Structure formats: C-alpha cells, structure tokens
Amino acid sequence: MIEIGHRFWNIRGTFRVAGVVNVGTQASLVQRANGRFLLLDSYRFDDEVAETIDAYTDGGKAIEAILNLHPFHTVFVPHVHERYPDAALYGSRRHHEKHPDLPWQALTVDDPELHALFAEDLEFTVPEGVDFISANNHVHFSSVLAYHAASNTIHSNDTFNYVPANGLLGLTPLADTLSFHPTLAKALQRRPGAAQEFHAWAMAMIESWREAQNLCAAHTAPLLAAENRGDSVHERMLMALEKVKGTLMKHEDRYG
C-alpha cells in the first residue's frame, strides 16, 4: 500500500492468469473532503494492508462506497463487499451480470449521474469511440478513469500501461514508457468516426488532467512523481497518443 499523495493510497496486488502468470492488479483508497473514504476497484487485501485500511477507516465503517471502475475486473468484488458490507457497492452492467446476488446500487460506474455524486473529490471520464464492455472477453481496453486533483493522481486500469525502468522489462525498449493498452485496435467501434472520437476524447482528457503527477495503472506499475526521472505525465500521455496514430489512421481508412 503506497501513499501517493494527499489523501490517496494505491494498493498493488497479485492476479495470476491460469494460476501461473502474475499480471498484477490494483485498488486505491481515497479520503474525501468530508472525511469519508472511497475504494476504487476491489482486491483481496492481505492482512497487513487490511489492517492499515481498517486503521484509517475506523475498521471500514468510514468507507462510503466501493467503485468498481473496470467492467472486466470482477474476481475480487465479493471479497471486498463481504469485508465492507455497509459501503455502497457500484459497478458496471457486467459486474451486475457476473454477481447478481450482490446488493448493487442502481447507478453504474459509467453513468454521469454517479460521477456527479463524487465530483467534489474525483473527476471521471470514459473513453469514447471504443466499446466500454467489449463482446470479446480478451479486449479489456476501456475502463472508467478517475482523477484525484488533491493528490494530482490518475487511477487507470487497463486503458493505460506504464512499464517501469526496473525489473525484466526494464532491460527492453519498453522501459519507463507509458502507453495505451495494446487492444485499442480491437476495442475501437467498427463504424465511421470512432477513431476521431477516441482521439478527441484522449486529447480532452490529457489537457483537462495536465496537472497530473502520478498515474496508477493496474497490470504494470504506478508512475509516481517521487520516482519520475523523465517527462511529465502530461507529456507521456501525449506521446502515448502519438504512438497510436497509425492504429487510428488504419481504422479511419477502413471504416471512415
């Protein structure tokens, strides 16, 4: 559990595909201006992390809501609800379908009405021009991104990937790079204008959140201001968008 900045903590987790390859996952704890807390996404916390969360949140009583922001991150939802049963539980339509027995709130996490409920503390955005819930279970590009201005932190799941400079990938050209998830080409909606809509959405998000200094990505690593020896998050996001220009142009050529 990493204290990212003012009232924002990121929790790094383990998630193994087929029980073997650890692709990682995350959740974040945010303290609202009113003193209450929000959990962004779900994870089966180990005892040490659970004790730390409980210490901050009066044994979980101060956790107001759990916002499951990625429609394909569903495995740990029942565990977190069981641990914090009094917190309002929010998810996507896919979460509702995967766990119909849980007491879901009616508003889904991609609904602007939900975003308005927590607008005092977080800004939300949903990628445009792509499927939020892909019919292809292997395409996990889209998620609800959240920005916590008080700590200058973006919480993103699969939409962005950051490869740190250390570890095995630190020995490759991918080291210390921020990029959009590689499934973008498959996520783009097969219709005219989708690529342009995605580009416009990305530019608007990048400029709106240009003050961001930290970016927490689910399956790789967080990009933290305290450790960043390269370009700013804003510049890195612009470069990530530039890198997918070819993908967007190919889509335009095919669909218009």
N, C-alpha and C positions, 0 to 999 in steps of 0.2 A: 504494500500500500504506500503510494508515493504522494506526499503533499506537493501539489503542483504550484499552487499559489493561494491567494486569499480565498478561503472557504471552499477549496476544490481539491479533492483527493482522487487519484487514479489507482485502480486495483488491477494488477496484472494477473492473469490466470492461465491455467493449462487446459487445453482441449485437444484430445488425440483423435485423429481420423482413423477409423478401423482399430482403435485401441493402440495404435503404434506411433504414428507421426504426430508430434505436438505442433499444431498450427497456432496455438495461443488464443486467448480471448481476453476481454476486459469488462470492467464495470467502473463507474465513477460515483463518488459521493459528493453532493453539493449542499452546502448550507445556504438556505435562503436568507434574504434580508430580514425576514420575520423570525429568524432563529430556528425554524423547522428545517428538515432535510429532505432531499430527493435522492433516490438511487437511479442512475442512468444505466439500464441493462442489468442482467442477472448473472450471478456466478455462485458456485458452491464454495463459499469462503472457508479457508482453513481456520483453525481455532484462533490463531494469533490475529488474523485480520478481523474475524468476527468479534473478538474481544475489543479490538480497537474501535470498530464501528459502534459497538454497544456503549463504549465509554463516551464517545462523542454524542450519542443519540439517546441517552437515558435508557439503555437496554433495548433500543429500537423503537421506543414509544414516540420519539420525535421525528421518525421517518414518515413524512406526509404522503409520499407517493413513490411508486416504482414505475419508471417509464422504460418499457422495452422498445428500443428505437430501431432495431433491425428485425425485419419480418422473418429472417431465417435463423435467428439466434433464439431458440426456444427451449433447449435442453434443460437449462438450469432454472427456468421460471418457477416450476412447482416448489423447488427447494427454497428459493428466496421468499415466495409467498408464505410458505409454512413457517419460515423463521420470523417474518414480519407480517403477520396476518391482518394487522389493523391498518396497514398502509394501502391506500387506494392503488389498485392494480390496473395499469394501462398497457395496451399492446396494439399490434396491427390486426387486421382481419385474419391473417394467417395464424397469429397467436391464439385467437379465439377458436379457430378451427382445430388447432393442434391440442388445445387444452380446454375443451368446452365445459369442463367441470369446475373451472376456477371462476371466482367472482369478478369478472372483468367489468370495468367501467364502460359505459356505452360509447364514449368518445374514443376514437382510435388515435394512435400517436401521429398519424399523418394529417389529422384534421386541424385546420387553422383555429377552430374554437378551443381545442386543447392547448395549442401554443399560446393563445391569449391568456389562459389561466395562469401560466407561469412566466408571462412576459416581463414581470418585474425583475426576474433573475436570469432568464435564459432567452436567447433568440434561437429560433428553429428554422430550418429550411429543408425542403425535399427536392432532390434532383428532378429536373424536368426533361422531357424528351426521352426518358427511359422508363421501363416498367418498374414500378415500386415493388411489386411482387411478381417476379418472373414465373412463367409457366415451366421454365427449365429449372429444376431444383439445384443445378450446378452453377447458376448465374446469381451471384449474391451481391451485385454491384450496389444497388440502391439501399439507402437507409435514411432515417431522419438524422440530420446533423444538428448539433446543439452548440451554441457559443455562449460561454460564461464571461461576460465583459469584465467582471470584478477581478478575475484572475487572468484575463486575456487568453483563455483556453478554448480550443475547439475539441469537442468529443465527436469522433467519427468512427464508424465501424468499417465495413469493407470498402466504402467509397474511396477512401484514401489509404495508401500503404506507405509506411516510412521504413526504409531499411537502414539500420544503424551502422556506424562505422566499425563497430566491434563484432565479434563472432565470425562464423564461417563466411557469411555473406559480405562481411567487411573486407574480404580479400578479393571481391569481384567488382566489376564496374558499377554494380548497383549500390555500393556502399555509400551511405549518407545521402540517399536520394528520396525524394517524396514524389509519388506518382499516383495517378488514378488506378483503380483496380483493373486488372487485365481483362476482365469480362465486359468492358464497356461496349465493344463491338456487338456482342450478343445481347446486351441489355437495351441498346437503342431501339426504340419502337420502329417497326417496319412501315413507315409512312412518310410522306413528304413533310419536310420542315422539322423533323425530330432532331437532327444533328444541330440545326441552327438554334433550336430551343435549348438544347443541352449547353451549347456554347454560351448563349445569353445568360442562362441560369448560373453557370460557373463563373462568368465574369462578374455578375452582380454579387454573388456570394463572396468572391475573392476581394472585391473592392469594399463591400459592406463590412467585412471582417478583417480589414487590412491591418488593424492594430493587434491581431492575434500574435502571441509569442510562443504558445505551446499548442501542439496538436497531438491528441491521444488517439492512436489507431489500434484497432482490435488485434489483428493477427500478426503484427510485426513488433513494433515498439513505439513508445511515445517520443516525439520530437520536443525536447524541453529547452527553454531559453537558457537555463543554467548550464546546459551541455552543448548548445549550438555554437559551433565554430565556423559556420558557413553563412549562407544567405538567410535572410529573414523568412519567416513562414509565408508572408505575403509574396515574396519573390519566388519562393519554392513552389507555391501553388500556381503562380503564373507560368512557371517553367513546366509544371506538370500538365497544364492545359495546352501549352505549345507542343508538348510531346505527343498528344493525341490528335493533333491537327490532321494527320494523314488518315486516321481512323474516321474522323468526321467527314473528311472530303470524300472518302470511298463510299460512305453511307449516302452522302448527297448525290454522288454520281449514279448510285443505284436507285434511290427512292425519290430524289428530288428535294 
